[in-house]
């Protein structure tokens, strides 16, 4: 299985930027479906962005499209989420997650947290205005 650890969270003013990182516990050659999720208090955990390592394809939630960028450094088993023009509504605990899909199309269509068996511990992002 996969062990994931997030970092890079913190406090930022609205309009600012943060870059989150997710480190895998070990180097692998497997193809993964990787995702960033977020959860605010009292809210459901929602998919923010997804990346399929097989071809680098990505998908984003409408609320972050154009502001957030998901990327990877496969050689270092790292996943990133570059967040720009942050808004107060972006405040949440952010988690990285992984699963093993059969195709890119399958990966990019996964929206439910329950579809991802592997999770990090989360990193808090607080956006103030």
PyMOL commands that place a pseudoatom at each C-alpha (Angstrom):
pseudoatom trace, name=CA, resn=UNK, resi=1, chain=A, elem=C, hetatm=0, pos=[0.000, 0.000, 0.000]
pseudoatom trace, name=CA, resn=UNK, resi=2, chain=A, elem=C, hetatm=0, pos=[0.913, 3.682, -0.150]
pseudoatom trace, name=CA, resn=UNK, resi=3, chain=A, elem=C, hetatm=0, pos=[1.762, 6.001, 2.727]
pseudoatom trace, name=CA, resn=UNK, resi=4, chain=A, elem=C, hetatm=0, pos=[1.362, 9.736, 2.099]
pseudoatom trace, name=CA, resn=UNK, resi=5, chain=A, elem=C, hetatm=0, pos=[2.459, 12.797, 4.066]
pseudoatom trace, name=CA, resn=UNK, resi=6, chain=A, elem=C, hetatm=0, pos=[1.308, 16.345, 3.283]
pseudoatom trace, name=CA, resn=UNK, resi=7, chain=A, elem=C, hetatm=0, pos=[3.131, 19.574, 4.078]
pseudoatom trace, name=CA, resn=UNK, resi=8, chain=A, elem=C, hetatm=0, pos=[3.126, 23.233, 3.099]
pseudoatom trace, name=CA, resn=UNK, resi=9, chain=A, elem=C, hetatm=0, pos=[-0.077, 24.382, 4.726]
pseudoatom trace, name=CA, resn=UNK, resi=10, chain=A, elem=C, hetatm=0, pos=[-0.307, 27.577, 6.701]
pseudoatom trace, name=CA, resn=UNK, resi=11, chain=A, elem=C, hetatm=0, pos=[-2.016, 30.927, 6.988]
pseudoatom trace, name=CA, resn=UNK, resi=12, chain=A, elem=C, hetatm=0, pos=[-2.238, 33.382, 4.122]
pseudoatom trace, name=CA, resn=UNK, resi=13, chain=A, elem=C, hetatm=0, pos=[-4.210, 36.484, 3.237]
pseudoatom trace, name=CA, resn=UNK, resi=14, chain=A, elem=C, hetatm=0, pos=[-6.848, 36.348, 0.526]
pseudoatom trace, name=CA, resn=UNK, resi=15, chain=A, elem=C, hetatm=0, pos=[-5.224, 36.753, -2.861]
pseudoatom trace, name=CA, resn=UNK, resi=16, chain=A, elem=C, hetatm=0, pos=[-2.046, 35.062, -1.710]
pseudoatom trace, name=CA, resn=UNK, resi=17, chain=A, elem=C, hetatm=0, pos=[-0.485, 31.760, -2.683]
pseudoatom trace, name=CA, resn=UNK, resi=18, chain=A, elem=C, hetatm=0, pos=[0.571, 28.503, -1.085]
pseudoatom trace, name=CA, resn=UNK, resi=19, chain=A, elem=C, hetatm=0, pos=[2.173, 25.353, -2.412]
pseudoatom trace, name=CA, resn=UNK, resi=20, chain=A, elem=C, hetatm=0, pos=[1.231, 22.053, -0.829]
pseudoatom trace, name=CA, resn=UNK, resi=21, chain=A, elem=C, hetatm=0, pos=[3.397, 18.959, -1.102]
pseudoatom trace, name=CA, resn=UNK, resi=22, chain=A, elem=C, hetatm=0, pos=[2.618, 15.278, -0.676]
pseudoatom trace, name=CA, resn=UNK, resi=23, chain=A, elem=C, hetatm=0, pos=[5.449, 12.823, -0.159]
pseudoatom trace, name=CA, resn=UNK, resi=24, chain=A, elem=C, hetatm=0, pos=[5.005, 9.119, -0.793]
pseudoatom trace, name=CA, resn=UNK, resi=25, chain=A, elem=C, hetatm=0, pos=[6.644, 6.784, 1.687]
pseudoatom trace, name=CA, resn=UNK, resi=26, chain=A, elem=C, hetatm=0, pos=[8.626, 4.966, -0.966]
pseudoatom trace, name=CA, resn=UNK, resi=27, chain=A, elem=C, hetatm=0, pos=[9.689, 5.051, -4.585]
pseudoatom trace, name=CA, resn=UNK, resi=28, chain=A, elem=C, hetatm=0, pos=[7.502, 3.016, -6.943]
pseudoatom trace, name=CA, resn=UNK, resi=29, chain=A, elem=C, hetatm=0, pos=[7.044, 2.377, -10.656]
pseudoatom trace, name=CA, resn=UNK, resi=30, chain=A, elem=C, hetatm=0, pos=[3.301, 1.871, -10.359]
pseudoatom trace, name=CA, resn=UNK, resi=31, chain=A, elem=C, hetatm=0, pos=[0.696, 3.967, -12.136]
pseudoatom trace, name=CA, resn=UNK, resi=32, chain=A, elem=C, hetatm=0, pos=[-1.421, 5.888, -9.638]
pseudoatom trace, name=CA, resn=UNK, resi=33, chain=A, elem=C, hetatm=0, pos=[-4.435, 8.106, -9.567]
pseudoatom trace, name=CA, resn=UNK, resi=34, chain=A, elem=C, hetatm=0, pos=[-3.502, 10.935, -7.203]
pseudoatom trace, name=CA, resn=UNK, resi=35, chain=A, elem=C, hetatm=0, pos=[-5.854, 13.478, -5.738]
pseudoatom trace, name=CA, resn=UNK, resi=36, chain=A, elem=C, hetatm=0, pos=[-6.068, 16.501, -3.495]
pseudoatom trace, name=CA, resn=UNK, resi=37, chain=A, elem=C, hetatm=0, pos=[-9.140, 16.753, -1.305]
pseudoatom trace, name=CA, resn=UNK, resi=38, chain=A, elem=C, hetatm=0, pos=[-10.175, 19.333, 1.240]
pseudoatom trace, name=CA, resn=UNK, resi=39, chain=A, elem=C, hetatm=0, pos=[-12.558, 19.381, 4.157]
pseudoatom trace, name=CA, resn=UNK, resi=40, chain=A, elem=C, hetatm=0, pos=[-13.804, 22.349, 6.132]
pseudoatom trace, name=CA, resn=UNK, resi=41, chain=A, elem=C, hetatm=0, pos=[-15.476, 21.916, 9.546]
pseudoatom trace, name=CA, resn=UNK, resi=42, chain=A, elem=C, hetatm=0, pos=[-19.003, 20.594, 9.132]
pseudoatom trace, name=CA, resn=UNK, resi=43, chain=A, elem=C, hetatm=0, pos=[-18.516, 20.069, 5.405]
pseudoatom trace, name=CA, resn=UNK, resi=44, chain=A, elem=C, hetatm=0, pos=[-18.123, 16.988, 3.253]
pseudoatom trace, name=CA, resn=UNK, resi=45, chain=A, elem=C, hetatm=0, pos=[-14.674, 16.106, 2.012]
pseudoatom trace, name=CA, resn=UNK, resi=46, chain=A, elem=C, hetatm=0, pos=[-14.484, 17.278, -1.611]
pseudoatom trace, name=CA, resn=UNK, resi=47, chain=A, elem=C, hetatm=0, pos=[-12.183, 16.551, -4.528]
pseudoatom trace, name=CA, resn=UNK, resi=48, chain=A, elem=C, hetatm=0, pos=[-10.064, 19.563, -5.445]
pseudoatom trace, name=CA, resn=UNK, resi=49, chain=A, elem=C, hetatm=0, pos=[-7.820, 18.154, -8.167]
pseudoatom trace, name=CA, resn=UNK, resi=50, chain=A, elem=C, hetatm=0, pos=[-6.732, 14.831, -9.630]
pseudoatom trace, name=CA, resn=UNK, resi=51, chain=A, elem=C, hetatm=0, pos=[-3.672, 13.691, -11.565]
pseudoatom trace, name=CA, resn=UNK, resi=52, chain=A, elem=C, hetatm=0, pos=[-3.146, 10.423, -13.417]
pseudoatom trace, name=CA, resn=UNK, resi=53, chain=A, elem=C, hetatm=0, pos=[0.538, 9.510, -13.327]
pseudoatom trace, name=CA, resn=UNK, resi=54, chain=A, elem=C, hetatm=0, pos=[0.323, 7.370, -16.462]
pseudoatom trace, name=CA, resn=UNK, resi=55, chain=A, elem=C, hetatm=0, pos=[0.031, 10.345, -18.807]
pseudoatom trace, name=CA, resn=UNK, resi=56, chain=A, elem=C, hetatm=0, pos=[0.034, 13.393, -16.540]
pseudoatom trace, name=CA, resn=UNK, resi=57, chain=A, elem=C, hetatm=0, pos=[-3.591, 14.249, -17.258]
pseudoatom trace, name=CA, resn=UNK, resi=58, chain=A, elem=C, hetatm=0, pos=[-5.411, 16.355, -14.687]
pseudoatom trace, name=CA, resn=UNK, resi=59, chain=A, elem=C, hetatm=0, pos=[-8.866, 17.429, -13.583]
pseudoatom trace, name=CA, resn=UNK, resi=60, chain=A, elem=C, hetatm=0, pos=[-10.073, 20.171, -11.264]
pseudoatom trace, name=CA, resn=UNK, resi=61, chain=A, elem=C, hetatm=0, pos=[-13.098, 21.171, -9.280]
pseudoatom trace, name=CA, resn=UNK, resi=62, chain=A, elem=C, hetatm=0, pos=[-14.892, 24.129, -10.841]
pseudoatom trace, name=CA, resn=UNK, resi=63, chain=A, elem=C, hetatm=0, pos=[-14.285, 26.176, -7.702]
pseudoatom trace, name=CA, resn=UNK, resi=64, chain=A, elem=C, hetatm=0, pos=[-10.491, 26.060, -8.112]
pseudoatom trace, name=CA, resn=UNK, resi=65, chain=A, elem=C, hetatm=0, pos=[-10.058, 25.809, -11.868]
pseudoatom trace, name=CA, resn=UNK, resi=66, chain=A, elem=C, hetatm=0, pos=[-7.704, 28.506, -13.104]
pseudoatom trace, name=CA, resn=UNK, resi=67, chain=A, elem=C, hetatm=0, pos=[-6.325, 29.126, -9.615]
pseudoatom trace, name=CA, resn=UNK, resi=68, chain=A, elem=C, hetatm=0, pos=[-4.923, 25.764, -8.512]
pseudoatom trace, name=CA, resn=UNK, resi=69, chain=A, elem=C, hetatm=0, pos=[-2.448, 23.547, -10.342]
pseudoatom trace, name=CA, resn=UNK, resi=70, chain=A, elem=C, hetatm=0, pos=[-1.748, 19.911, -9.523]
pseudoatom trace, name=CA, resn=UNK, resi=71, chain=A, elem=C, hetatm=0, pos=[1.615, 18.499, -10.570]
pseudoatom trace, name=CA, resn=UNK, resi=72, chain=A, elem=C, hetatm=0, pos=[4.037, 15.715, -9.793]
pseudoatom trace, name=CA, resn=UNK, resi=73, chain=A, elem=C, hetatm=0, pos=[7.719, 14.940, -9.507]
pseudoatom trace, name=CA, resn=UNK, resi=74, chain=A, elem=C, hetatm=0, pos=[7.663, 11.209, -10.119]
pseudoatom trace, name=CA, resn=UNK, resi=75, chain=A, elem=C, hetatm=0, pos=[11.398, 10.792, -9.529]
pseudoatom trace, name=CA, resn=UNK, resi=76, chain=A, elem=C, hetatm=0, pos=[10.923, 12.062, -5.977]
pseudoatom trace, name=CA, resn=UNK, resi=77, chain=A, elem=C, hetatm=0, pos=[7.498, 10.492, -5.425]
pseudoatom trace, name=CA, resn=UNK, resi=78, chain=A, elem=C, hetatm=0, pos=[6.100, 13.973, -4.836]
pseudoatom trace, name=CA, resn=UNK, resi=79, chain=A, elem=C, hetatm=0, pos=[2.715, 15.482, -5.588]
pseudoatom trace, name=CA, resn=UNK, resi=80, chain=A, elem=C, hetatm=0, pos=[2.107, 19.228, -5.468]
pseudoatom trace, name=CA, resn=UNK, resi=81, chain=A, elem=C, hetatm=0, pos=[-0.817, 21.590, -5.347]
pseudoatom trace, name=CA, resn=UNK, resi=82, chain=A, elem=C, hetatm=0, pos=[0.054, 25.164, -6.281]
pseudoatom trace, name=CA, resn=UNK, resi=83, chain=A, elem=C, hetatm=0, pos=[-2.703, 27.431, -5.005]
pseudoatom trace, name=CA, resn=UNK, resi=84, chain=A, elem=C, hetatm=0, pos=[-2.978, 31.014, -6.239]
pseudoatom trace, name=CA, resn=UNK, resi=85, chain=A, elem=C, hetatm=0, pos=[-5.477, 33.799, -5.651]
pseudoatom trace, name=CA, resn=UNK, resi=86, chain=A, elem=C, hetatm=0, pos=[-6.626, 32.082, -2.498]
pseudoatom trace, name=CA, resn=UNK, resi=87, chain=A, elem=C, hetatm=0, pos=[-10.073, 32.903, -1.172]
pseudoatom trace, name=CA, resn=UNK, resi=88, chain=A, elem=C, hetatm=0, pos=[-11.556, 32.647, 2.290]
pseudoatom trace, name=CA, resn=UNK, resi=89, chain=A, elem=C, hetatm=0, pos=[-13.667, 29.711, 1.107]
pseudoatom trace, name=CA, resn=UNK, resi=90, chain=A, elem=C, hetatm=0, pos=[-10.467, 27.782, 0.388]
pseudoatom trace, name=CA, resn=UNK, resi=91, chain=A, elem=C, hetatm=0, pos=[-9.885, 27.462, 4.131]
pseudoatom trace, name=CA, resn=UNK, resi=92, chain=A, elem=C, hetatm=0, pos=[-9.871, 23.747, 4.942]
pseudoatom trace, name=CA, resn=UNK, resi=93, chain=A, elem=C, hetatm=0, pos=[-7.779, 20.753, 5.860]
pseudoatom trace, name=CA, resn=UNK, resi=94, chain=A, elem=C, hetatm=0, pos=[-6.153, 19.541, 2.651]
pseudoatom trace, name=CA, resn=UNK, resi=95, chain=A, elem=C, hetatm=0, pos=[-5.400, 15.870, 2.064]
pseudoatom trace, name=CA, resn=UNK, resi=96, chain=A, elem=C, hetatm=0, pos=[-3.608, 13.990, -0.650]
pseudoatom trace, name=CA, resn=UNK, resi=97, chain=A, elem=C, hetatm=0, pos=[-4.931, 10.590, -1.646]
pseudoatom trace, name=CA, resn=UNK, resi=98, chain=A, elem=C, hetatm=0, pos=[-4.088, 7.753, -3.999]
pseudoatom trace, name=CA, resn=UNK, resi=99, chain=A, elem=C, hetatm=0, pos=[-5.681, 4.799, -5.695]
pseudoatom trace, name=CA, resn=UNK, resi=100, chain=A, elem=C, hetatm=0, pos=[-4.894, 2.430, -8.563]
pseudoatom trace, name=CA, resn=UNK, resi=101, chain=A, elem=C, hetatm=0, pos=[-7.284, 3.046, -11.468]
pseudoatom trace, name=CA, resn=UNK, resi=102, chain=A, elem=C, hetatm=0, pos=[-7.409, 1.047, -14.669]
pseudoatom trace, name=CA, resn=UNK, resi=103, chain=A, elem=C, hetatm=0, pos=[-7.375, 4.103, -16.949]
pseudoatom trace, name=CA, resn=UNK, resi=104, chain=A, elem=C, hetatm=0, pos=[-6.918, 7.865, -17.078]
pseudoatom trace, name=CA, resn=UNK, resi=105, chain=A, elem=C, hetatm=0, pos=[-10.633, 8.362, -17.754]
pseudoatom trace, name=CA, resn=UNK, resi=106, chain=A, elem=C, hetatm=0, pos=[-11.499, 6.347, -14.672]
pseudoatom trace, name=CA, resn=UNK, resi=107, chain=A, elem=C, hetatm=0, pos=[-9.038, 8.312, -12.526]
pseudoatom trace, name=CA, resn=UNK, resi=108, chain=A, elem=C, hetatm=0, pos=[-10.234, 11.755, -13.578]
pseudoatom trace, name=CA, resn=UNK, resi=109, chain=A, elem=C, hetatm=0, pos=[-13.865, 10.856, -12.937]
pseudoatom trace, name=CA, resn=UNK, resi=110, chain=A, elem=C, hetatm=0, pos=[-13.297, 9.826, -9.313]
pseudoatom trace, name=CA, resn=UNK, resi=111, chain=A, elem=C, hetatm=0, pos=[-14.908, 12.408, -7.038]
pseudoatom trace, name=CA, resn=UNK, resi=112, chain=A, elem=C, hetatm=0, pos=[-15.758, 10.460, -3.908]
pseudoatom trace, name=CA, resn=UNK, resi=113, chain=A, elem=C, hetatm=0, pos=[-13.307, 10.269, -1.028]
pseudoatom trace, name=CA, resn=UNK, resi=114, chain=A, elem=C, hetatm=0, pos=[-14.324, 6.643, -0.581]
pseudoatom trace, name=CA, resn=UNK, resi=115, chain=A, elem=C, hetatm=0, pos=[-12.823, 5.825, -3.966]
pseudoatom trace, name=CA, resn=UNK, resi=116, chain=A, elem=C, hetatm=0, pos=[-9.330, 6.488, -2.599]
pseudoatom trace, name=CA, resn=UNK, resi=117, chain=A, elem=C, hetatm=0, pos=[-7.973, 3.894, -0.174]
pseudoatom trace, name=CA, resn=UNK, resi=118, chain=A, elem=C, hetatm=0, pos=[-4.712, 5.692, 0.624]
pseudoatom trace, name=CA, resn=UNK, resi=119, chain=A, elem=C, hetatm=0, pos=[-4.634, 9.001, 2.503]
pseudoatom trace, name=CA, resn=UNK, resi=120, chain=A, elem=C, hetatm=0, pos=[-2.257, 11.440, 4.104]
pseudoatom trace, name=CA, resn=UNK, resi=121, chain=A, elem=C, hetatm=0, pos=[-2.806, 13.007, 7.520]
pseudoatom trace, name=CA, resn=UNK, resi=122, chain=A, elem=C, hetatm=0, pos=[-3.751, 16.411, 6.148]
pseudoatom trace, name=CA, resn=UNK, resi=123, chain=A, elem=C, hetatm=0, pos=[-2.285, 19.905, 6.235]
pseudoatom trace, name=CA, resn=UNK, resi=124, chain=A, elem=C, hetatm=0, pos=[-4.280, 22.941, 7.323]
pseudoatom trace, name=CA, resn=UNK, resi=125, chain=A, elem=C, hetatm=0, pos=[-4.787, 25.939, 5.052]
pseudoatom trace, name=CA, resn=UNK, resi=126, chain=A, elem=C, hetatm=0, pos=[-6.233, 29.115, 6.547]
pseudoatom trace, name=CA, resn=UNK, resi=127, chain=A, elem=C, hetatm=0, pos=[-7.120, 32.047, 4.317]
pseudoatom trace, name=CA, resn=UNK, resi=128, chain=A, elem=C, hetatm=0, pos=[-8.009, 35.349, 5.944]
pseudoatom trace, name=CA, resn=UNK, resi=129, chain=A, elem=C, hetatm=0, pos=[-9.418, 38.518, 4.446]
for i in range(1, 129): cmd.bond("trace and resi %d" % i, "trace and resi %d" % (i + 1))
show_as sticks, trace
zoom trace
